[in-house]
Amino acid sequence: MFQPETPLLEIVARVAILYLALVVLLRLVGRREVGQLTPLDLLAMLLLSETVSPALTANDDSLPAVLTAATTLVVVVALVGRLGYRSRRVERWMEGEPVPLIVHGRVDRDACAKHRVTEQELASAARKQGVATLAHVALATLEPDGTISVIPDSAR
């Protein structure tokens, strides 16, 4: 219980490598999938955590191994957050940038296709902001967190 089976430095390396690998995988999946978790997505995330957890400590469930893994994860998350705060380039890569989907009532079909946003989703986001039709949208943007923000066209 108090004697780790796995060298603690190895656990630190495992946690850091797995965290960074999962960040890359989540960025590749795209913001819509991560920004709008459905019950099935939540289940997948829970299963993902169960899948990678043995690799974090090499199946070593001793107290020092578990505490080392947890501490490393918190430190890596803090370091990545700080790095993103200090570097605009890292922040853009980690978080992404807003993507215009509608400009002055015109839907950018290429941007919608690239980010897998349907016209129905755009219309729903517009209605939630009190805008009746997409033609009355000054700007609709896919935000880095996966939500769609809508600015109504005040001229209409």
C-alpha positions as CSV (number, residue, x, y, z in Angstrom):
1,M,0.0,0.0,0.0
2,F,2.8,2.4,0.9
3,Q,5.5,0.9,-1.3
4,P,5.2,1.7,-5.0
5,E,5.8,-1.1,-7.5
6,T,6.5,1.4,-10.3
7,P,9.2,4.0,-10.2
8,L,7.5,7.4,-9.4
9,L,9.4,9.2,-12.2
10,E,7.9,6.7,-14.7
11,I,4.4,7.5,-13.4
12,V,5.1,11.2,-13.9
13,A,6.2,10.5,-17.5
14,R,3.2,8.3,-18.1
15,V,0.7,10.8,-16.9
16,A,2.3,13.7,-18.8
17,I,2.5,11.8,-22.0
18,L,-1.1,10.4,-21.8
19,Y,-2.5,13.8,-20.9
20,L,-0.8,15.5,-23.9
21,A,-1.8,12.6,-26.2
22,L,-5.4,13.0,-25.1
23,V,-5.3,16.7,-25.7
24,V,-4.1,16.1,-29.2
25,L,-6.8,13.5,-29.8
26,L,-9.6,15.8,-28.5
27,R,-8.4,18.7,-30.7
28,L,-8.5,16.4,-33.7
29,V,-12.0,15.3,-32.9
30,G,-13.3,18.9,-33.3
31,R,-15.0,21.5,-31.1
32,R,-18.6,20.5,-31.8
33,E,-18.1,17.1,-30.4
34,V,-16.4,18.2,-27.3
35,G,-18.4,21.4,-26.8
36,Q,-21.8,19.6,-26.8
37,L,-21.6,16.4,-24.9
38,T,-24.6,14.2,-25.2
39,P,-25.2,11.3,-22.8
40,L,-23.4,9.0,-25.3
41,D,-20.4,11.4,-25.4
42,L,-20.3,11.4,-21.6
43,L,-20.3,7.7,-21.5
44,A,-17.5,7.6,-24.0
45,M,-15.5,10.0,-21.9
46,L,-16.1,7.9,-18.8
47,L,-15.0,4.8,-20.7
48,L,-12.0,6.6,-22.0
49,S,-10.9,7.5,-18.5
50,E,-11.3,3.8,-17.4
51,T,-9.4,2.7,-20.5
52,V,-6.3,4.9,-19.8
53,S,-6.3,4.8,-16.0
54,P,-4.3,1.6,-15.8
55,A,-1.6,3.0,-18.0
56,L,-1.2,6.1,-15.8
57,T,0.3,4.1,-12.9
58,A,1.2,0.8,-14.7
59,N,-1.5,-0.9,-12.6
60,D,0.3,0.2,-9.4
61,D,-2.4,1.2,-6.9
62,S,-0.1,2.0,-4.1
63,L,-0.7,5.3,-2.3
64,P,2.5,6.9,-3.5
65,A,1.8,5.9,-7.1
66,V,-1.7,7.2,-7.1
67,L,-0.7,10.5,-5.3
68,T,2.1,10.9,-7.8
69,A,-0.2,10.4,-10.7
70,A,-2.8,12.8,-9.3
71,T,-0.3,15.5,-8.5
72,T,1.4,15.2,-11.9
73,L,-2.0,15.5,-13.7
74,V,-2.8,18.7,-11.7
75,V,0.6,20.1,-12.4
76,V,0.5,19.3,-16.1
77,V,-3.0,20.9,-16.4
78,A,-1.8,24.0,-14.6
79,L,1.4,24.2,-16.8
80,V,-0.6,23.8,-20.0
81,G,-3.0,26.4,-18.8
82,R,-0.2,28.8,-18.0
83,L,1.5,28.2,-21.3
84,G,-1.8,28.9,-23.1
85,Y,-2.1,32.1,-21.1
86,R,1.4,33.3,-22.0
87,S,1.4,32.2,-25.6
88,R,-1.4,33.3,-28.0
89,R,-0.2,30.6,-30.5
90,V,-0.5,27.8,-27.9
91,E,-3.9,29.2,-26.7
92,R,-5.2,29.2,-30.3
93,W,-4.1,25.6,-30.8
94,M,-5.4,24.4,-27.5
95,E,-8.7,26.3,-27.5
96,G,-9.3,27.1,-31.1
97,E,-10.6,30.3,-32.6
98,P,-14.2,31.5,-33.3
99,V,-15.4,30.5,-36.8
100,P,-17.9,32.7,-38.6
101,L,-20.8,30.6,-39.9
102,I,-23.2,33.3,-41.0
103,V,-22.2,36.8,-42.1
104,H,-25.0,39.4,-42.9
105,G,-27.6,36.6,-43.4
106,R,-25.4,34.5,-45.7
107,V,-24.5,31.0,-44.5
108,D,-20.9,30.0,-45.1
109,R,-21.6,26.4,-46.2
110,D,-17.9,25.5,-46.4
111,A,-17.3,26.5,-42.8
112,C,-20.5,24.7,-41.7
113,A,-19.5,21.5,-43.5
114,K,-16.0,21.6,-42.1
115,H,-17.3,21.9,-38.6
116,R,-20.3,19.6,-39.2
117,V,-22.9,22.3,-38.3
118,T,-26.3,21.8,-39.9
119,E,-28.6,24.6,-41.0
120,Q,-31.1,23.2,-38.5
121,E,-28.5,23.8,-35.7
122,L,-27.9,27.3,-37.0
123,A,-31.7,28.1,-37.1
124,S,-32.1,26.7,-33.6
125,A,-29.3,28.9,-32.3
126,A,-30.8,31.9,-34.0
127,R,-34.3,31.2,-32.5
128,K,-32.7,30.9,-29.0
129,Q,-31.4,34.5,-29.5
130,G,-34.8,35.7,-30.7
131,V,-34.0,35.8,-34.4
132,A,-36.7,34.4,-36.6
133,T,-34.7,33.5,-39.7
134,L,-31.1,33.1,-40.7
135,A,-31.5,36.1,-43.1
136,H,-31.9,38.3,-40.0
137,V,-28.5,37.2,-38.5
138,A,-25.7,39.8,-38.7
139,L,-23.2,37.2,-37.4
140,A,-23.3,33.6,-36.2
141,T,-20.1,32.2,-34.8
142,L,-19.0,28.8,-33.8
143,E,-17.2,29.5,-30.5
144,P,-14.1,27.6,-29.4
145,D,-16.2,25.8,-26.7
146,G,-18.5,24.4,-29.4
147,T,-21.5,26.8,-28.9
148,I,-23.0,28.9,-31.6
149,S,-23.3,32.6,-30.7
150,V,-25.7,34.8,-32.8
151,I,-25.8,38.5,-33.2
152,P,-29.1,39.7,-34.8
153,D,-29.1,42.1,-37.7
154,S,-30.5,45.3,-36.0
155,A,-31.4,46.8,-39.4
156,R,-34.2,44.3,-39.9
